[in-house]
Amino acid sequence: MPPGRHQLRYEFEPTGSATDMFAGQGVPARSKLYVDDALVAVTELPYSVMVLFGLYGMTCGYDSAGAVDPRRWSGRFDCTAHIDEVTLDVSGQITNDEEDAVLAALLAQQ
């Protein structure tokens, strides 16, 4: 992203209700990332992580959990940007983007 102020937004949209608690698999979902109100990435998740694995709580600007692959990543990788504001919206309202299908298809081809 270019230097300067930007608005980032992440949306998690459940697309199903099937879970497998014993395998640690939550609902299938759609994951969307916006930069300055423009949809820049979307992907379908075959399953999400169940809430019971969220033992670390919510963080902003760093990740307190361990690396997924410690052979590739080490350290905390703290955010060095200035974060002006964080809003956690739990209303459940999801942005309806017609671009979702097109972008998902393009990402699937990569």
Protein Blocks (a to p, Z undefined) as FASTA:
>chain_A
ZZdddddddddddfbfbdcfknopacdddddddeehiafbdcddfbdcdfklmmnopaeh
iafbdcfblmlpgcjkpafbdcfbdcddfkopacddfklmmmmmmmmmZZ
